[in-house]
Amino acid sequence: MQQQKWPSERKTYKDSLSGVTVEQLTNHFAHSYHTYFTNNGWFGEDNRFLLFCSDRGNSENLYALDLTSGEMERLTDFTSYDDTSLQAAFINPLGNEAYFIANGTIQCLHLETKERSELLNLQKGWNFSNVSCTADGKRIVFAQVEDLSEQIATNLGSGYAGFEEIEKARPMSKICMLDLESGELEIILERKRWIGHVNASPTRPELISFCHEGPWDQVDHRIWVMDIHERLPKKIREGADNEYAGHEYWYADGETIGYHGYTESLDQAEGKLLGYTSYDNSFKEEFHFPYQNMHIHSNDATFIIGDGQQASAYHGETYKDCIFIWKRIGEKMEGPRILCKHRGSFHSQKVHVHPRFSPDSTYVLFTSDKDGYGNIYKVQVPEFDTLPGVPASTTI
């Protein structure tokens, strides 16, 4: 029998670079990590609870963290024999349900009663991508991708093994829509392309974004938006031929899409960019910095956070493995300033740092395995001018 409830594991420390107080929310000899950065993990009255994943008990399960008391409760009862993909769990924006993939099925978890049900079985020869829920809470959207595992050895969760090979193979993909009331399943788009990251707008129930998956400089185009009724996909953020953008996410307004990117190649320091554009391409703003980020996030254009790069295993101060923050001031994006050091390895998806603002943008949530195991951290956002900048001679 797995442990059901856990006492608070919270502790705090002062960051070595910025001096801000960082709150560690989990502390266990197993990975704990928040949901994927595009997915809102807060729920309950006043967003009191945080949905997160943990491998404690030698199995991946979903937990609820009480952000007031620090106490945790296990919500699922999977064992090491189950095939789970819980990091991509998505909470229905209008209810107490979360949707995720486990054992070849899309499942529904009631967050209060912990009752679990199967919504859809995967067809043989296909793989699920992530699931997302429309803003009206009525439909789940997701992609199914042709299974090429017998032809291509893959381990996308750890090291992206097979990432380029799958893109080159052009697997058949289909974006599907599941009606939560009737159970009706519709295929709303089919393409001979690897489709992933199907994300519903948080305010516009008719809008979804998706991507052509693969190395950004090798796919025909990365970011797309589609009206689920019109079903006419549109390219988003068409830039210069040598510019590549991705890791797209919806702003809280449900009409703006944020992203980051690079020019020519990842190895080129100059030409790194972060930006945002409207779902209909009616406006676009971009800002260039000589800094590499693995991911960025924001609720709007006021503040943007990024997670830099992997930590160095050696002594000596470096600046690349930090949570960086930018602030929109007038027509400029000022920064980056250093919010705190994360020292994350990015060794597997579970321990990608994936910083995300809280719904009210007062604090940042991130995952780090700086002490060996992935744990979840929370840091309040202080006055921007109180944070240190990156030394001018430093490249990150």
C-alpha positions as YAML, in Angstrom:
chain: A
units: angstrom
residues:
- id: 1
  name: MET
  ca: [0.00, 0.00, 0.00]
- id: 2
  name: GLN
  ca: [1.48, 3.33, -1.05]
- id: 3
  name: GLN
  ca: [1.52, 6.21, 1.37]
- id: 4
  name: GLN
  ca: [-1.55, 8.41, 0.84]
- id: 5
  name: LYS
  ca: [-0.66, 11.65, 2.60]
- id: 6
  name: TRP
  ca: [2.65, 13.36, 3.18]
- id: 7
  name: PRO
  ca: [3.58, 16.11, 5.65]
- id: 8
  name: SER
  ca: [5.07, 19.37, 4.48]
- id: 9
  name: GLU
  ca: [8.59, 19.12, 3.07]
- id: 10
  name: ARG
  ca: [9.05, 22.85, 2.63]
- id: 11
  name: LYS
  ca: [12.27, 24.66, 3.40]
- id: 12
  name: THR
  ca: [13.82, 27.93, 2.27]
- id: 13
  name: TYR
  ca: [17.24, 29.27, 1.36]
- id: 14
  name: LYS
  ca: [18.79, 32.48, 0.07]
- id: 15
  name: ASP
  ca: [19.89, 32.41, -3.56]
- id: 16
  name: SER
  ca: [23.64, 32.81, -3.99]
- id: 17
  name: LEU
  ca: [23.40, 35.36, -6.81]
- id: 18
  name: SER
  ca: [20.28, 37.45, -6.27]
- id: 19
  name: GLY
  ca: [19.75, 37.04, -2.54]
- id: 20
  name: VAL
  ca: [16.05, 36.31, -3.01]
- id: 21
  name: THR
  ca: [14.38, 33.69, -0.82]
- id: 22
  name: VAL
  ca: [13.70, 30.44, -2.66]
- id: 23
  name: GLU
  ca: [11.12, 28.06, -1.22]
- id: 24
  name: GLN
  ca: [11.66, 24.35, -1.87]
- id: 25
  name: LEU
  ca: [8.23, 22.69, -1.90]
- id: 26
  name: THR
  ca: [9.24, 19.02, -2.13]
- id: 27
  name: ASN
  ca: [12.19, 17.15, -0.64]
- id: 28
  name: HIS
  ca: [12.30, 13.42, -1.28]
- id: 29
  name: PHE
  ca: [14.72, 10.78, -2.57]
- id: 30
  name: ALA
  ca: [12.72, 10.51, -5.80]
- id: 31
  name: HIS
  ca: [11.92, 12.96, -8.56]
- id: 32
  name: SER
  ca: [9.08, 15.42, -8.00]
- id: 33
  name: TYR
  ca: [8.19, 17.80, -10.84]
- id: 34
  name: HIS
  ca: [5.40, 20.14, -11.85]
- id: 35
  name: THR
  ca: [3.26, 19.65, -14.92]
- id: 36
  name: TYR
  ca: [4.49, 20.75, -18.34]
- id: 37
  name: PHE
  ca: [5.07, 24.50, -18.54]
- id: 38
  name: THR
  ca: [2.20, 25.08, -21.01]
- id: 39
  name: ASN
  ca: [-0.28, 23.49, -18.57]
- id: 40
  name: ASN
  ca: [-1.82, 25.29, -15.62]
- id: 41
  name: GLY
  ca: [-1.30, 23.16, -12.51]
- id: 42
  name: TRP
  ca: [-3.19, 25.29, -9.97]
- id: 43
  name: PHE
  ca: [-6.69, 24.38, -8.83]
- id: 44
  name: GLY
  ca: [-9.18, 24.81, -6.00]
- id: 45
  name: GLU
  ca: [-10.46, 27.98, -4.38]
- id: 46
  name: ASP
  ca: [-7.95, 30.83, -4.77]
- id: 47
  name: ASN
  ca: [-5.62, 28.35, -6.52]
- id: 48
  name: ARG
  ca: [-4.78, 26.82, -3.17]
- id: 49
  name: PHE
  ca: [-3.60, 23.50, -4.61]
- id: 50
  name: LEU
  ca: [-0.90, 22.56, -7.07]
- id: 51
  name: LEU
  ca: [-1.09, 19.40, -9.17]
- id: 52
  name: PHE
  ca: [2.32, 17.77, -9.49]
- id: 53
  name: CYS
  ca: [3.99, 14.46, -10.28]
- id: 54
  name: SER
  ca: [6.30, 12.41, -8.11]
- id: 55
  name: ASP
  ca: [8.09, 9.08, -8.44]
- id: 56
  name: ARG
  ca: [8.12, 8.41, -4.70]
- id: 57
  name: GLY
  ca: [7.17, 4.79, -3.97]
- id: 58
  name: ASN
  ca: [8.99, 3.75, -7.18]
- id: 59
  name: SER
  ca: [6.05, 4.72, -9.38]
- id: 60
  name: GLU
  ca: [4.83, 7.87, -11.09]
- id: 61
  name: ASN
  ca: [1.67, 9.34, -9.58]
- id: 62
  name: LEU
  ca: [-0.21, 12.61, -9.40]
- id: 63
  name: TYR
  ca: [-0.30, 14.53, -6.13]
- id: 64
  name: ALA
  ca: [-2.03, 17.61, -4.78]
- id: 65
  name: LEU
  ca: [0.14, 20.06, -2.85]
- id: 66
  name: ASP
  ca: [-1.62, 22.40, -0.43]
- id: 67
  name: LEU
  ca: [0.26, 25.66, -0.99]
- id: 68
  name: THR
  ca: [-0.93, 26.97, 2.38]
- id: 69
  name: SER
  ca: [0.10, 24.08, 4.63]
- id: 70
  name: GLY
  ca: [2.65, 22.36, 2.41]
- id: 71
  name: GLU
  ca: [0.92, 19.01, 2.92]
- id: 72
  name: MET
  ca: [0.60, 16.62, -0.01]
- id: 73
  name: GLU
  ca: [-1.94, 13.97, -0.99]
- id: 74
  name: ARG
  ca: [-1.53, 11.25, -3.58]
- id: 75
  name: LEU
  ca: [-4.39, 11.31, -6.10]
- id: 76
  name: THR
  ca: [-3.62, 8.24, -8.24]
- id: 77
  name: ASP
  ca: [-2.53, 4.71, -7.42]
- id: 78
  name: PHE
  ca: [-0.31, 3.66, -10.30]
- id: 79
  name: THR
  ca: [2.49, 1.15, -9.73]
- id: 80
  name: SER
  ca: [5.83, 0.55, -11.42]
- id: 81
  name: TYR
  ca: [4.04, -1.85, -13.78]
- id: 82
  name: ASP
  ca: [1.89, 0.94, -15.25]
- id: 83
  name: ASP
  ca: [2.88, 2.92, -18.34]
- id: 84
  name: THR
  ca: [2.17, 6.51, -17.35]
- id: 85
  name: SER
  ca: [2.74, 9.95, -18.88]
- id: 86
  name: LEU
  ca: [1.55, 12.24, -16.11]
- id: 87
  name: GLN
  ca: [3.73, 15.30, -16.58]
- id: 88
  name: ALA
  ca: [1.40, 16.36, -19.40]
- id: 89
  name: ALA
  ca: [-1.70, 16.20, -17.17]
- id: 90
  name: PHE
  ca: [-4.16, 18.98, -18.02]
- id: 91
  name: ILE
  ca: [-6.77, 20.44, -15.66]
- id: 92
  name: ASN
  ca: [-10.23, 21.26, -17.04]
- id: 93
  name: PRO
  ca: [-10.44, 25.07, -16.76]
- id: 94
  name: LEU
  ca: [-14.05, 24.89, -15.54]
- id: 95
  name: GLY
  ca: [-14.01, 21.92, -13.23]
- id: 96
  name: ASN
  ca: [-12.21, 19.64, -10.84]
- id: 97
  name: GLU
  ca: [-11.01, 17.16, -13.44]
- id: 98
  name: ALA
  ca: [-7.58, 16.42, -14.86]
- id: 99
  name: TYR
  ca: [-6.87, 14.48, -18.04]
- id: 100
  name: PHE
  ca: [-3.76, 12.45, -18.79]
- id: 101
  name: ILE
  ca: [-2.44, 9.40, -20.62]
- id: 102
  name: ALA
  ca: [-1.79, 6.07, -18.90]
- id: 103
  name: ASN
  ca: [-1.65, 2.48, -20.14]
- id: 104
  name: GLY
  ca: [-2.62, 3.42, -23.67]
- id: 105
  name: THR
  ca: [-5.74, 5.34, -22.64]
- id: 106
  name: ILE
  ca: [-6.81, 8.91, -22.03]
- id: 107
  name: GLN
  ca: [-8.01, 9.01, -18.45]
- id: 108
  name: CYS
  ca: [-10.01, 11.43, -16.33]
- id: 109
  name: LEU
  ca: [-9.26, 12.07, -12.65]
- id: 110
  name: HIS
  ca: [-11.71, 13.86, -10.37]
- id: 111
  name: LEU
  ca: [-9.46, 15.99, -8.20]
- id: 112
  name: GLU
  ca: [-11.73, 15.91, -5.13]
- id: 113
  name: THR
  ca: [-13.07, 12.35, -5.09]
- id: 114
  name: LYS
  ca: [-9.97, 10.83, -6.77]
- id: 115
  name: GLU
  ca: [-12.28, 8.72, -8.93]
- id: 116
  name: ARG
  ca: [-10.63, 7.76, -12.19]
- id: 117
  name: SER
  ca: [-12.20, 6.70, -15.48]
- id: 118
  name: GLU
  ca: [-11.02, 5.82, -18.98]
- id: 119
  name: LEU
  ca: [-12.22, 8.10, -21.76]
- id: 120
  name: LEU
  ca: [-10.55, 6.67, -24.87]
- id: 121
  name: ASN
  ca: [-8.39, 3.69, -25.82]
- id: 122
  name: LEU
  ca: [-5.45, 4.16, -28.14]
- id: 123
  name: GLN
  ca: [-5.67, 2.46, -31.52]
- id: 124
  name: LYS
  ca: [-2.97, -0.08, -32.28]
- id: 125
  name: GLY
  ca: [-0.19, 1.41, -34.38]
- id: 126
  name: TRP
  ca: [-0.56, 4.93, -32.95]
- id: 127
  name: ASN
  ca: [0.88, 7.00, -30.10]
- id: 128
  name: PHE
  ca: [-0.83, 9.74, -28.14]
- id: 129
  name: SER
  ca: [0.65, 13.20, -27.84]
- id: 130
  name: ASN
  ca: [-0.30, 15.49, -24.94]
- id: 131
  name: VAL
  ca: [-3.95, 16.24, -24.14]
- id: 132
  name: SER
  ca: [-5.45, 19.69, -23.69]
- id: 133
  name: CYS
  ca: [-8.94, 20.94, -22.80]
- id: 134
  name: THR
  ca: [-10.84, 23.73, -24.52]
- id: 135
  name: ALA
  ca: [-11.67, 26.92, -22.62]
- id: 136
  name: ASP
  ca: [-15.35, 25.99, -22.30]
- id: 137
  name: GLY
  ca: [-14.41, 22.70, -20.63]
- id: 138
  name: LYS
  ca: [-16.36, 20.68, -23.18]
- id: 139
  name: ARG
  ca: [-13.72, 19.02, -25.36]
- id: 140
  name: ILE
  ca: [-10.32, 17.41, -25.17]
- id: 141
  name: VAL
  ca: [-7.94, 17.96, -28.07]
- id: 142
  name: PHE
  ca: [-4.84, 15.91, -28.77]
- id: 143
  name: ALA
  ca: [-2.81, 14.34, -31.56]
- id: 144
  name: GLN
  ca: [-2.31, 10.72, -32.48]
- id: 145
  name: VAL
  ca: [0.92, 9.94, -34.29]
- id: 146
  name: GLU
  ca: [1.86, 6.88, -36.31]
- id: 147
  name: ASP
  ca: [3.96, 4.51, -34.19]
- id: 148
  name: LEU
  ca: [7.39, 4.09, -35.78]
- id: 149
  name: SER
  ca: [9.03, 2.35, -32.82]
- id: 150
  name: GLU
  ca: [9.69, -0.84, -34.78]
- id: 151
  name: GLN
  ca: [11.68, 1.11, -37.38]
- id: 152
  name: ILE
  ca: [13.26, 3.83, -35.21]
- id: 153
  name: ALA
  ca: [14.80, 3.39, -31.76]
- id: 154
  name: THR
  ca: [13.52, 6.25, -29.62]
- id: 155
  name: ASN
  ca: [13.78, 7.64, -26.11]
- id: 156
  name: LEU
  ca: [12.32, 11.10, -26.43]
- id: 157
  name: GLY
  ca: [11.94, 11.60, -22.68]
- id: 158
  name: SER
  ca: [15.66, 11.18, -22.01]
- id: 159
  name: GLY
  ca: [18.04, 12.70, -24.50]
- id: 160
  name: TYR
  ca: [15.64, 13.03, -27.46]
- id: 161
  name: ALA
  ca: [16.94, 9.82, -29.03]
- id: 162
  name: GLY
  ca: [15.21, 9.39, -32.39]
- id: 163
  name: PHE
  ca: [14.02, 13.00, -32.51]
- id: 164
  name: GLU
  ca: [15.52, 13.84, -35.90]
- id: 165
  name: GLU
  ca: [14.79, 10.40, -37.35]
- id: 166
  name: ILE
  ca: [11.07, 10.57, -36.59]
- id: 167
  name: GLU
  ca: [10.78, 14.02, -38.16]
- id: 168
  name: LYS
  ca: [12.51, 12.82, -41.32]
- id: 169
  name: ALA
  ca: [10.22, 9.77, -41.53]
- id: 170
  name: ARG
  ca: [7.13, 12.03, -41.79]
- id: 171
  name: PRO
  ca: [4.76, 9.93, -39.66]
- id: 172
  name: MET
  ca: [1.04, 10.25, -40.32]
- id: 173
  name: SER
  ca: [-0.55, 12.40, -37.61]
- id: 174
  name: LYS
  ca: [-4.10, 13.36, -36.82]
- id: 175
  name: ILE
  ca: [-5.46, 15.99, -34.45]
- id: 176
  name: CYS
  ca: [-8.48, 14.63, -32.62]
- id: 177
  name: MET
  ca: [-11.27, 16.20, -30.61]
- id: 178
  name: LEU
  ca: [-13.19, 14.26, -27.95]
- id: 179
  name: ASP
  ca: [-16.55, 15.57, -26.74]
- id: 180
  name: LEU
  ca: [-16.59, 15.04, -22.96]
- id: 181
  name: GLU
  ca: [-20.38, 14.83, -22.74]
- id: 182
  name: SER
  ca: [-21.23, 12.61, -25.71]
- id: 183
  name: GLY
  ca: [-17.93, 10.75, -26.07]
- id: 184
  name: GLU
  ca: [-17.92, 11.51, -29.80]
- id: 185
  name: LEU
  ca: [-14.45, 11.48, -31.35]
- id: 186
  name: GLU
  ca: [-13.66, 13.61, -34.41]
- id: 187
  name: ILE
  ca: [-10.52, 13.85, -36.49]
- id: 188
  name: ILE
  ca: [-10.15, 17.54, -37.33]
- id: 189
  name: LEU
  ca: [-6.82, 17.47, -39.16]
- id: 190
  name: GLU
  ca: [-4.61, 14.81, -40.79]
- id: 191
  name: ARG
  ca: [-1.09, 15.42, -42.07]
- id: 192
  name: LYS
  ca: [1.93, 13.43, -43.15]
- id: 193
  name: ARG
  ca: [3.94, 15.34, -40.55]
- id: 194
  name: TRP
  ca: [4.87, 14.72, -36.94]
- id: 195
  name: ILE
  ca: [2.33, 16.82, -35.01]
- id: 196
  name: GLY
  ca: [2.71, 17.58, -31.32]
- id: 197
  name: HIS
  ca: [2.04, 20.11, -28.57]
- id: 198
  name: VAL
  ca: [-1.67, 20.53, -29.27]
- id: 199
  name: ASN
  ca: [-2.65, 23.31, -26.86]
- id: 200
  name: ALA
  ca: [-6.08, 24.87, -26.40]
- id: 201
  name: SER
  ca: [-6.45, 28.61, -25.94]
- id: 202
  name: PRO
  ca: [-7.31, 29.37, -22.28]
- id: 203
  name: THR
  ca: [-10.08, 31.81, -23.28]
- id: 204
  name: ARG
  ca: [-11.16, 31.04, -26.85]
- id: 205
  name: PRO
  ca: [-12.77, 27.56, -26.99]
- id: 206
  name: GLU
  ca: [-12.52, 27.46, -30.78]
- id: 207
  name: LEU
  ca: [-8.75, 28.02, -30.95]
- id: 208
  name: ILE
  ca: [-5.90, 25.54, -30.65]
- id: 209
  name: SER
  ca: [-2.20, 25.75, -31.40]
- id: 210
  name: PHE
  ca: [-0.02, 22.86, -32.50]
- id: 211
  name: CYS
  ca: [3.43, 22.31, -33.91]
- id: 212
  name: HIS
  ca: [5.26, 20.37, -36.56]
- id: 213
  name: GLU
  ca: [7.57, 18.49, -34.22]
- id: 214
  name: GLY
  ca: [11.28, 17.97, -34.77]
- id: 215
  name: PRO
  ca: [14.42, 20.13, -34.82]
- id: 216
  name: TRP
  ca: [13.21, 23.66, -35.42]
- id: 217
  name: ASP
  ca: [15.66, 24.29, -38.25]
- id: 218
  name: GLN
  ca: [14.59, 21.13, -40.08]
- id: 219
  name: VAL
  ca: [10.79, 21.25, -40.01]
- id: 220
  name: ASP
  ca: [8.91, 23.13, -42.73]
- id: 221
  name: HIS
  ca: [7.27, 25.39, -40.12]
- id: 222
  name: ARG
  ca: [6.95, 24.99, -36.35]
- id: 223
  name: ILE
  ca: [4.00, 26.98, -34.92]
- id: 224
  name: TRP
  ca: [0.41, 26.69, -36.19]
- id: 225
  name: VAL
  ca: [-3.03, 27.83, -35.03]
- id: 226
  name: MET
  ca: [-6.39, 26.40, -36.06]
- id: 227
  name: ASP
  ca: [-10.05, 27.12, -35.43]
- id: 228
  name: ILE
  ca: [-11.57, 23.74, -34.53]
- id: 229
  name: HIS
  ca: [-14.72, 24.56, -36.49]
- id: 230
  name: GLU
  ca: [-13.15, 26.07, -39.63]
- id: 231
  name: ARG
  ca: [-10.27, 23.54, -39.58]
- id: 232
  name: LEU
  ca: [-7.96, 25.65, -41.72]
- id: 233
  name: PRO
  ca: [-4.51, 25.66, -40.06]
- id: 234
  name: LYS
  ca: [-2.48, 28.87, -40.28]
- id: 235
  name: LYS
  ca: [1.23, 29.42, -39.88]
- id: 236
  name: ILE
  ca: [2.16, 31.59, -36.91]
- id: 237
  name: ARG
  ca: [5.28, 33.77, -36.78]
- id: 238
  name: GLU
  ca: [6.68, 33.57, -40.29]
- id: 239
  name: GLY
  ca: [10.12, 35.16, -39.96]
- id: 240
  name: ALA
  ca: [13.30, 35.17, -41.99]
- id: 241
  name: ASP
  ca: [14.41, 31.88, -43.53]
- id: 242
  name: ASN
  ca: [17.33, 31.61, -41.10]
- id: 243
  name: GLU
  ca: [15.25, 32.30, -37.97]
- id: 244
  name: TYR
  ca: [13.66, 29.47, -36.02]
- id: 245
  name: ALA
  ca: [11.18, 29.75, -33.15]
- id: 246
  name: GLY
  ca: [9.32, 27.31, -30.93]
- id: 247
  name: HIS
  ca: [8.35, 26.25, -27.40]
- id: 248
  name: GLU
  ca: [5.16, 28.18, -28.09]
- id: 249
  name: TYR
  ca: [2.61, 28.80, -25.34]
- id: 250
  name: TRP
  ca: [-0.59, 30.80, -24.90]
- id: 251
  name: TYR
  ca: [-0.68, 34.04, -22.95]
- id: 252
  name: ALA
  ca: [-3.43, 34.30, -20.34]
- id: 253
  name: ASP
  ca: [-5.53, 36.37, -22.77]
- id: 254
  name: GLY
  ca: [-5.90, 33.30, -24.98]
- id: 255
  name: GLU
  ca: [-5.16, 35.34, -28.09]
- id: 256
  name: THR
  ca: [-1.40, 35.89, -27.87]
- id: 257
  name: ILE
  ca: [1.27, 33.24, -28.36]
- id: 258
  name: GLY
  ca: [4.73, 33.51, -26.80]
- id: 259
  name: TYR
  ca: [7.88, 31.79, -28.06]
- id: 260
  name: HIS
  ca: [11.65, 32.00, -28.20]
- id: 261
  name: GLY
  ca: [14.12, 31.18, -30.93]
- id: 262
  name: TYR
  ca: [17.48, 31.57, -32.59]
- id: 263
  name: THR
  ca: [19.15, 32.65, -35.83]
- id: 264
  name: GLU
  ca: [21.16, 30.31, -38.08]
- id: 265
  name: SER
  ca: [22.00, 27.75, -35.38]
- id: 266
  name: LEU
  ca: [21.81, 27.14, -31.64]
- id: 267
  name: ASP
  ca: [25.59, 27.51, -31.48]
- id: 268
  name: GLN
  ca: [25.45, 31.12, -32.65]
- id: 269
  name: ALA
  ca: [25.36, 33.49, -29.69]
- id: 270
  name: GLU
  ca: [23.93, 36.43, -31.59]
- id: 271
  name: GLY
  ca: [20.38, 36.38, -32.88]
- id: 272
  name: LYS
  ca: [18.68, 34.66, -29.96]
- id: 273
  name: LEU
  ca: [15.17, 36.04, -29.63]
- id: 274
  name: LEU
  ca: [12.04, 36.02, -27.55]
- id: 275
  name: GLY
  ca: [8.71, 37.32, -28.71]
- id: 276
  name: TYR
  ca: [4.97, 37.08, -28.99]
- id: 277
  name: THR
  ca: [2.37, 37.36, -31.71]
- id: 278
  name: SER
  ca: [-1.40, 37.32, -32.05]
- id: 279
  name: TYR
  ca: [-3.22, 34.16, -33.09]
- id: 280
  name: ASP
  ca: [-4.17, 35.87, -36.38]
- id: 281
  name: ASN
  ca: [-0.72, 37.38, -37.05]
- id: 282
  name: SER
  ca: [-2.13, 40.89, -36.73]
- id: 283
  name: PHE
  ca: [0.81, 41.98, -34.56]
- id: 284
  name: LYS
  ca: [4.21, 40.66, -33.56]
- id: 285
  name: GLU
  ca: [6.96, 41.94, -31.27]
- id: 286
  name: GLU
  ca: [10.40, 40.39, -30.86]
- id: 287
  name: PHE
  ca: [13.49, 41.22, -28.86]
- id: 288
  name: HIS
  ca: [17.02, 39.97, -29.52]
- id: 289
  name: PHE
  ca: [19.56, 39.04, -26.84]
- id: 290
  name: PRO
  ca: [22.80, 37.02, -26.92]
- id: 291
  name: TYR
  ca: [21.40, 34.56, -24.37]
- id: 292
  name: GLN
  ca: [20.21, 31.01, -24.84]
- id: 293
  name: ASN
  ca: [17.10, 29.73, -23.04]
- id: 294
  name: MET
  ca: [15.66, 26.24, -23.01]
- id: 295
  name: HIS
  ca: [12.13, 27.56, -22.36]
- id: 296
  name: ILE
  ca: [10.38, 30.84, -21.60]
- id: 297
  name: HIS
  ca: [6.99, 31.66, -20.06]
- id: 298
  name: SER
  ca: [4.81, 34.67, -19.31]
- id: 299
  name: ASN
  ca: [1.18, 35.47, -18.63]
- id: 300
  name: ASP
  ca: [1.45, 38.67, -20.67]
- id: 301
  name: ALA
  ca: [4.20, 40.90, -22.03]
- id: 302
  name: THR
  ca: [4.93, 42.63, -18.70]
- id: 303
  name: PHE
  ca: [7.40, 40.01, -17.47]
- id: 304
  name: ILE
  ca: [8.99, 37.07, -19.27]
- id: 305
  name: ILE
  ca: [11.04, 34.36, -17.58]
- id: 306
  name: GLY
  ca: [13.57, 31.96, -19.09]
- id: 307
  name: ASP
  ca: [15.56, 29.04, -17.74]
- id: 308
  name: GLY
  ca: [18.94, 29.49, -19.41]
- id: 309
  name: GLN
  ca: [20.84, 26.26, -19.94]
- id: 310
  name: GLN
  ca: [22.22, 23.21, -18.16]
- id: 311
  name: ALA
  ca: [24.26, 23.49, -14.99]
- id: 312
  name: SER
  ca: [28.00, 23.06, -15.02]
- id: 313
  name: ALA
  ca: [29.42, 20.18, -12.97]
- id: 314
  name: TYR
  ca: [32.50, 22.21, -12.06]
- id: 315
  name: HIS
  ca: [33.21, 24.82, -9.43]
- id: 316
  name: GLY
  ca: [33.31, 28.49, -10.19]
- id: 317
  name: GLU
  ca: [30.45, 30.90, -10.77]
- id: 318
  name: THR
  ca: [28.56, 30.67, -14.05]
- id: 319
  name: TYR
  ca: [25.43, 32.46, -15.14]
- id: 320
  name: LYS
  ca: [23.92, 30.16, -17.72]
- id: 321
  name: ASP
  ca: [21.99, 27.96, -15.24]
- id: 322
  name: CYS
  ca: [19.71, 30.66, -13.86]
- id: 323
  name: ILE
  ca: [16.10, 31.71, -13.95]
- id: 324
  name: PHE
  ca: [16.22, 34.95, -15.94]
- id: 325
  name: ILE
  ca: [13.56, 37.62, -16.02]
- id: 326
  name: TRP
  ca: [12.82, 40.37, -18.54]
- id: 327
  name: LYS
  ca: [10.52, 43.36, -18.00]
- id: 328
  name: ARG
  ca: [8.68, 45.35, -20.64]
- id: 329
  name: ILE
  ca: [9.43, 49.04, -20.09]
- id: 330
  name: GLY
  ca: [8.01, 51.32, -22.76]
- id: 331
  name: GLU
  ca: [8.96, 49.93, -26.15]
- id: 332
  name: LYS
  ca: [11.89, 47.92, -24.80]
- id: 333
  name: MET
  ca: [12.28, 44.58, -23.07]
- id: 334
  name: GLU
  ca: [14.77, 45.25, -20.28]
- id: 335
  name: GLY
  ca: [17.01, 42.51, -18.92]
- id: 336
  name: PRO
  ca: [17.70, 39.83, -18.36]
- id: 337
  name: ARG
  ca: [18.04, 40.10, -14.61]
- id: 338
  name: ILE
  ca: [18.86, 37.07, -12.49]
- id: 339
  name: LEU
  ca: [15.93, 35.88, -10.39]
- id: 340
  name: CYS
  ca: [17.79, 32.89, -8.95]
- id: 341
  name: LYS
  ca: [20.14, 30.07, -9.83]
- id: 342
  name: HIS
  ca: [18.46, 26.76, -10.70]
- id: 343
  name: ARG
  ca: [21.43, 24.44, -11.45]
- id: 344
  name: GLY
  ca: [19.12, 22.06, -13.31]
- id: 345
  name: SER
  ca: [20.61, 19.34, -15.52]
- id: 346
  name: PHE
  ca: [17.77, 19.01, -18.08]
- id: 347
  name: HIS
  ca: [18.90, 15.36, -18.25]
- id: 348
  name: SER
  ca: [15.36, 14.10, -18.84]
- id: 349
  name: GLN
  ca: [11.92, 15.64, -19.36]
- id: 350
  name: LYS
  ca: [11.09, 15.11, -15.70]
- id: 351
  name: VAL
  ca: [13.89, 17.40, -14.61]
- id: 352
  name: HIS
  ca: [13.61, 20.08, -17.27]
- id: 353
  name: VAL
  ca: [13.42, 23.34, -15.34]
- id: 354
  name: HIS
  ca: [10.26, 24.54, -17.15]
- id: 355
  name: PRO
  ca: [9.71, 27.79, -15.21]
- id: 356
  name: ARG
  ca: [6.15, 29.04, -15.11]
- id: 357
  name: PHE
  ca: [4.53, 32.11, -13.59]
- id: 358
  name: SER
  ca: [1.73, 31.64, -11.09]
- id: 359
  name: PRO
  ca: [-1.69, 32.74, -12.42]
- id: 360
  name: ASP
  ca: [-1.29, 36.15, -10.75]
- id: 361
  name: SER
  ca: [2.38, 36.48, -11.83]
- id: 362
  name: THR
  ca: [3.55, 37.05, -8.24]
- id: 363
  name: TYR
  ca: [5.85, 34.03, -8.13]
- id: 364
  name: VAL
  ca: [7.64, 31.56, -10.37]
- id: 365
  name: LEU
  ca: [7.47, 27.78, -10.12]
- id: 366
  name: PHE
  ca: [10.27, 25.58, -11.45]
- id: 367
  name: THR
  ca: [11.80, 22.11, -11.20]
- id: 368
  name: SER
  ca: [15.47, 21.46, -10.47]
- id: 369
  name: ASP
  ca: [17.60, 18.41, -9.75]
- id: 370
  name: LYS
  ca: [20.43, 20.53, -8.33]
- id: 371
  name: ASP
  ca: [20.77, 18.19, -5.34]
- id: 372
  name: GLY
  ca: [20.44, 14.97, -7.35]
- id: 373
  name: TYR
  ca: [16.67, 14.47, -7.37]
- id: 374
  name: GLY
  ca: [14.12, 16.65, -9.11]
- id: 375
  name: ASN
  ca: [12.22, 18.88, -6.71]
- id: 376
  name: ILE
  ca: [9.79, 21.76, -7.08]
- id: 377
  name: TYR
  ca: [10.75, 25.31, -6.13]
- id: 378
  name: LYS
  ca: [8.85, 28.55, -5.73]
- id: 379
  name: VAL
  ca: [10.30, 32.05, -5.76]
- id: 380
  name: GLN
  ca: [8.49, 35.36, -5.32]
- id: 381
  name: VAL
  ca: [9.12, 38.01, -7.97]
- id: 382
  name: PRO
  ca: [10.65, 41.08, -6.26]
- id: 383
  name: GLU
  ca: [11.02, 44.58, -7.67]
- id: 384
  name: PHE
  ca: [12.81, 44.20, -11.00]
- id: 385
  name: ASP
  ca: [15.43, 46.87, -10.22]
- id: 386
  name: THR
  ca: [16.56, 45.00, -7.09]
- id: 387
  name: LEU
  ca: [17.74, 41.99, -9.11]
- id: 388
  name: PRO
  ca: [21.30, 41.69, -10.44]
- id: 389
  name: GLY
  ca: [22.01, 41.77, -14.14]
- id: 390
  name: VAL
  ca: [24.31, 39.52, -16.10]
- id: 391
  name: PRO
  ca: [27.87, 40.92, -16.32]
- id: 392
  name: ALA
  ca: [28.43, 42.52, -19.72]
- id: 393
  name: SER
  ca: [31.37, 40.27, -20.55]
- id: 394
  name: THR
  ca: [29.41, 37.10, -19.85]
- id: 395
  name: THR
  ca: [27.80, 34.86, -22.46]
- id: 396
  name: ILE
  ca: [25.16, 32.39, -21.33]
...
